[in-house]
Amino acid sequence: MKRWWMRLFAFIVILFLSWSLAGANDKNSRGHSFNLVIREGLGSISVGDMNTTLKSINSIFDGVRSYHPERCVGEITEIPANYVDWEVELQWAIGSGFIVGVAISGPLRFHDRSFLTYTIVDYAGTQTENRTYDSKINVSMPIKLNVYRSFSIHPQLNLSINGGLGYYRARLRQSFTNELRLPLDSHDIEINDFDVSGRRIGVHCGGGLEYKFNDRFFLLVEGQFNFSRVKHFSGMGSMSYQVFDEQGNFDGSYDESFEGILYHYIGEDFSVGIPREKLVVSESPPILGFDFPSDVREAFLDLRGFALRFGLKIRLF
């Protein structure tokens, strides 16, 4: 059994026991009611393979930076993982301190573009590589099913715990451009892109406080942990290679596109000769290749993280 299912099962057992105890001790609990909740706050995610790959690409130049800093200018940076969060939820108070809610959260957008110039000096002369990575992560508005258990700790203050499921649809895009200028001043441009999508049902849990202004309005402060990962992505990949002569005239090209699954693996970087993490779209696992692939698996997006939200709960009827 997967860990998140174990967490969900344990949470359901705790809620069931709490409900049973509450039902035995609270025969005069009020009837069912509906609430509208509006929240806003800040959160972060772990990102996963896209960031570990960018970090790995940047790290293979650490030796060059240490001994020949003038030969490596710029840095390949990770995608910022923080976001501004909002959520709207319709809740049904079913009695004994239990609430069931259906929520829609705001879409998540993460983007980073970074550059690095690497100068290669060897017996054939001096050449330069201009590497550009443009990475994007889009997560459509998650739909969540939540269960809450509320405890009164003061006439105007309640403590609540919650847990539930979320449905996530994600899209990963990345474009890598490498402009190689050769010793005789001819240059090549290589472009590698992928555009893939995936979906997943994940688990979350959290807790918070609610302050009662009156019978209709409540102020909320909540924290929520997300344990979700999207583990399967499929879509398109493409590769383009263009050649230009010493005068900058176009001298030929090669283009290829393909469909498949997004894989993560360890392979040798052709320029530096050091193994690093790589992402590639392929119909089958890339177990053979000139870069000596190893540790091949499907790539994932790690949505695990924490969000802190402030909100207003309005009792409708």
C-alpha positions as CSV (number, residue, x, y, z in Angstrom):
1,M,0.0,0.0,0.0
2,K,1.4,3.4,-0.9
3,R,2.2,5.8,1.9
4,W,-0.3,8.4,1.0
5,W,-3.1,5.9,1.1
6,M,-1.9,4.9,4.5
7,R,-2.1,8.5,5.7
8,L,-5.6,8.9,4.2
9,F,-6.7,5.6,5.8
10,A,-5.4,6.7,9.2
11,F,-7.0,10.1,8.9
12,I,-10.4,8.6,8.0
13,V,-10.2,6.2,11.0
14,I,-9.4,9.2,13.3
15,L,-12.4,11.2,11.9
16,F,-14.7,8.2,12.2
17,L,-13.8,7.7,15.9
18,S,-14.1,11.4,16.6
19,W,-17.5,11.5,14.9
20,S,-18.7,8.5,16.9
21,L,-17.6,10.0,20.2
22,A,-19.1,13.4,19.2
23,G,-22.4,11.8,18.3
24,A,-22.6,10.0,21.6
25,N,-21.9,13.1,23.6
26,D,-23.6,15.8,21.5
27,K,-27.2,14.8,21.0
28,N,-28.3,18.4,20.8
29,S,-26.0,19.4,17.9
30,R,-27.5,21.9,15.5
31,G,-28.9,20.9,12.1
32,H,-27.2,20.8,8.8
33,S,-26.0,24.1,7.2
34,F,-24.1,25.3,4.2
35,N,-21.0,27.6,4.2
36,L,-19.1,29.6,1.6
37,V,-15.4,29.9,2.3
38,I,-13.0,32.3,0.5
39,R,-9.2,31.9,1.2
40,E,-6.0,33.5,0.0
41,G,-2.4,33.0,1.0
42,L,1.1,31.9,0.1
43,G,2.5,28.4,-0.7
44,S,5.4,26.5,-2.2
45,I,6.0,23.2,-3.9
46,S,9.0,20.9,-4.3
47,V,9.0,20.9,-8.1
48,G,10.9,17.7,-8.5
49,D,12.8,16.5,-11.7
50,M,12.7,19.8,-13.6
51,N,14.6,21.6,-10.8
52,T,17.0,18.8,-9.9
53,T,17.9,18.5,-13.6
54,L,18.5,22.3,-14.0
55,K,20.6,22.2,-10.8
56,S,22.6,19.2,-12.1
57,I,23.3,21.0,-15.4
58,N,24.6,24.0,-13.6
59,S,26.8,21.9,-11.3
60,I,28.8,20.3,-14.1
61,F,30.5,23.7,-14.6
62,D,31.6,24.0,-11.0
63,G,35.1,22.8,-11.8
64,V,35.4,25.3,-14.7
65,R,34.2,28.1,-12.4
66,S,36.8,27.2,-9.8
67,Y,39.9,26.9,-12.1
68,H,38.9,29.1,-15.1
69,P,36.1,31.4,-14.0
70,E,36.5,33.5,-17.1
71,R,35.4,30.5,-19.2
72,C,32.0,30.2,-17.6
73,V,29.7,33.2,-17.5
74,G,26.1,33.0,-16.2
75,E,24.2,30.4,-14.3
76,I,21.5,27.8,-15.0
77,T,18.9,28.5,-12.3
78,E,16.1,26.5,-10.8
79,I,12.4,27.4,-11.2
80,P,11.1,29.5,-8.3
81,A,8.7,27.3,-6.4
82,N,6.6,29.9,-4.4
83,Y,3.2,31.0,-5.4
84,V,0.2,33.1,-4.4
85,D,-2.8,30.9,-3.6
86,W,-6.5,31.4,-3.6
87,E,-9.4,29.0,-3.0
88,V,-13.2,29.0,-3.0
89,E,-15.1,26.3,-1.2
90,L,-18.7,25.2,-0.7
91,Q,-19.1,23.4,2.6
92,W,-21.8,21.2,4.1
93,A,-21.9,21.0,7.9
94,I,-23.3,17.5,8.5
95,G,-23.4,17.7,12.3
96,S,-21.2,16.8,15.3
97,G,-18.5,19.1,14.2
98,F,-18.0,17.4,10.8
99,I,-18.0,19.4,7.5
100,V,-17.6,18.2,3.9
101,G,-16.4,20.6,1.3
102,V,-15.8,20.9,-2.4
103,A,-13.1,23.5,-3.3
104,I,-11.5,25.0,-6.4
105,S,-8.0,26.5,-6.1
106,G,-6.3,28.9,-8.3
107,P,-4.0,27.6,-11.2
108,L,-0.3,27.4,-10.5
109,R,2.2,29.0,-12.9
110,F,6.0,28.6,-12.5
111,H,8.6,29.9,-15.0
112,D,12.3,30.5,-15.3
113,R,14.7,31.4,-18.1
114,S,18.4,31.3,-17.6
115,F,21.6,31.6,-19.6
116,L,25.2,30.3,-19.5
117,T,28.2,30.9,-21.8
118,Y,30.9,28.3,-21.8
119,T,34.2,28.9,-23.6
120,I,36.1,25.8,-24.7
121,V,39.9,26.2,-25.3
122,D,41.7,23.2,-26.8
123,Y,44.2,22.3,-29.6
124,A,41.6,23.0,-32.3
125,G,41.1,26.6,-31.2
126,T,38.6,28.5,-29.1
127,Q,34.9,27.9,-29.4
128,T,31.9,29.0,-27.3
129,E,28.6,27.5,-26.2
130,N,25.6,29.8,-25.4
131,R,23.1,27.7,-23.5
132,T,19.6,28.9,-22.7
133,Y,17.0,27.0,-20.7
134,D,13.4,28.2,-20.7
135,S,11.2,26.1,-18.4
136,K,7.5,26.3,-17.6
137,I,5.1,24.5,-15.2
138,N,1.4,25.0,-15.4
139,V,-1.1,23.3,-13.0
140,S,-4.8,23.7,-13.9
141,M,-7.2,24.7,-11.1
142,P,-7.2,21.8,-8.7
143,I,-10.5,20.4,-7.6
144,K,-10.5,19.2,-4.0
145,L,-12.8,17.1,-1.8
146,N,-12.2,18.0,1.9
147,V,-13.4,16.6,5.3
148,Y,-13.1,18.8,8.4
149,R,-13.5,18.1,12.1
150,S,-14.1,21.1,14.2
151,F,-13.5,21.4,18.0
152,S,-14.6,24.3,20.2
153,I,-11.8,25.6,22.4
154,H,-13.5,28.9,23.3
155,P,-17.0,30.4,22.8
156,Q,-15.7,32.4,19.8
157,L,-12.8,30.2,18.7
158,N,-12.7,26.8,17.0
159,L,-9.9,24.4,16.2
160,S,-10.2,22.3,13.0
161,I,-8.3,19.5,11.3
162,N,-8.9,18.5,7.7
163,G,-7.8,16.1,5.0
164,G,-8.9,15.1,1.6
165,L,-8.2,14.4,-2.1
166,G,-7.2,16.8,-4.9
167,Y,-7.3,16.2,-8.7
168,Y,-4.3,17.8,-10.5
169,R,-3.7,18.3,-14.2
170,A,-0.2,19.6,-15.0
171,R,1.7,20.6,-18.1
172,L,5.5,20.8,-18.3
173,R,7.4,22.6,-21.1
174,Q,11.0,23.2,-21.7
175,S,13.1,24.7,-24.5
176,F,16.9,24.2,-24.6
177,T,18.9,26.3,-27.1
178,N,22.6,25.8,-27.6
179,E,24.4,28.1,-30.0
180,L,27.9,26.7,-30.7
181,R,30.4,29.1,-32.3
182,L,33.3,27.2,-33.8
183,P,37.0,28.3,-34.1
184,L,36.6,29.4,-37.8
185,D,33.6,31.5,-36.8
186,S,30.9,29.2,-38.3
187,H,28.2,28.4,-35.9
188,D,25.5,25.8,-35.2
189,I,22.2,26.2,-33.4
190,E,20.6,23.2,-31.6
191,I,17.1,23.4,-30.1
192,N,15.5,20.7,-28.0
193,D,11.9,21.1,-26.8
194,F,9.3,19.1,-25.0
195,D,5.7,19.7,-24.1
196,V,4.0,17.1,-22.0
197,S,1.0,16.8,-19.7
198,G,-0.1,14.5,-16.9
199,R,-2.8,14.1,-14.2
200,R,-3.0,12.7,-10.7
201,I,-5.2,12.4,-7.6
202,G,-3.3,13.4,-4.5
203,V,-3.7,13.7,-0.8
204,H,-3.5,16.7,1.5
205,C,-4.2,17.5,5.2
206,G,-3.9,20.4,7.6
207,G,-5.4,22.4,10.4
208,G,-6.4,25.9,11.5
209,L,-8.3,28.2,13.7
210,E,-11.6,30.0,13.1
211,Y,-12.7,33.1,15.0
212,K,-16.5,33.7,15.3
213,F,-17.6,37.3,14.7
214,N,-21.3,36.3,14.9
215,D,-23.5,33.4,13.8
216,R,-22.8,34.2,10.1
217,F,-19.2,35.3,9.7
218,F,-16.0,33.6,10.7
219,L,-12.3,34.6,10.2
220,L,-10.0,31.7,9.3
221,V,-6.3,31.0,9.6
222,E,-5.2,27.7,8.1
223,G,-2.2,25.7,7.1
224,Q,-2.2,22.8,4.6
225,F,0.4,20.1,3.6
226,N,0.2,18.6,0.2
227,F,1.6,15.2,-0.5
228,S,0.8,15.0,-4.2
229,R,3.0,14.0,-7.1
230,V,2.2,13.7,-10.8
231,K,4.2,10.7,-11.9
232,H,3.4,10.1,-15.6
233,F,3.8,12.7,-18.4
234,S,3.3,12.2,-22.1
235,G,3.4,14.4,-25.1
236,M,5.6,15.8,-27.8
237,G,9.4,16.3,-28.1
238,S,11.3,17.9,-31.0
239,M,14.9,18.6,-32.0
240,S,16.2,21.1,-34.5
241,Y,19.7,21.6,-35.8
242,Q,20.7,24.5,-38.0
243,V,24.2,25.2,-39.6
244,F,25.6,28.6,-40.6
245,D,28.9,29.4,-42.4
246,E,31.6,31.9,-41.5
247,Q,29.6,34.8,-43.1
248,G,26.4,33.8,-41.2
249,N,24.7,32.3,-44.3
250,F,22.3,29.4,-43.7
251,D,24.0,26.1,-44.7
252,G,21.5,23.4,-43.8
253,S,19.2,22.1,-41.1
254,Y,17.7,19.0,-39.6
255,D,14.3,18.7,-37.8
256,E,12.6,15.9,-36.0
257,S,9.6,15.5,-33.7
258,F,8.4,12.6,-31.8
259,E,5.7,11.5,-29.2
260,G,6.3,9.5,-26.1
261,I,6.7,9.6,-22.3
262,L,8.9,12.0,-20.4
263,Y,11.8,10.1,-18.9
264,H,14.5,11.2,-16.4
265,Y,17.9,9.6,-16.4
266,I,21.6,10.1,-15.8
267,G,23.7,10.7,-18.9
268,E,27.0,12.2,-19.9
269,D,27.1,15.8,-21.0
270,F,28.8,15.9,-24.4
271,S,30.6,19.2,-23.9
272,V,31.9,18.8,-20.4
273,G,32.2,15.0,-20.3
274,I,30.5,14.8,-16.8
275,P,27.3,12.7,-16.0
276,R,24.3,14.8,-15.2
277,E,20.5,14.5,-15.0
278,K,18.6,14.7,-18.2
279,L,14.9,14.8,-19.4
280,V,13.8,13.4,-22.7
281,V,10.6,12.4,-24.4
282,S,10.8,8.9,-25.9
283,E,8.5,6.1,-27.0
284,S,10.5,3.6,-24.8
285,P,13.0,4.0,-21.9
286,P,16.3,5.4,-23.2
287,I,18.5,2.6,-22.0
288,L,20.9,2.8,-24.9
289,G,22.7,5.9,-26.2
290,F,26.0,7.7,-26.8
291,D,25.6,9.4,-23.4
292,F,25.6,6.1,-21.5
293,P,22.1,6.4,-19.9
294,S,21.6,5.0,-16.4
295,D,18.9,5.1,-13.6
296,V,16.2,5.5,-16.2
297,R,12.6,6.2,-14.9
298,E,9.6,8.2,-15.7
299,A,9.9,11.9,-14.7
300,F,7.6,13.4,-12.1
301,L,6.3,16.8,-10.9
302,D,6.5,17.1,-7.1
303,L,3.6,19.1,-5.7
304,R,4.5,18.4,-2.1
305,G,4.7,21.5,0.0
306,F,2.9,23.8,2.4
307,A,0.4,26.7,2.0
308,L,-0.6,29.2,4.6
309,R,-4.0,30.8,4.0
310,F,-6.3,33.4,5.5
311,G,-10.0,33.4,4.8
312,L,-13.6,34.2,5.5
313,K,-16.3,31.7,6.1
314,I,-19.9,32.8,5.5
315,R,-22.8,30.7,6.7
316,L,-25.4,30.7,3.9
317,F,-28.3,28.9,5.6
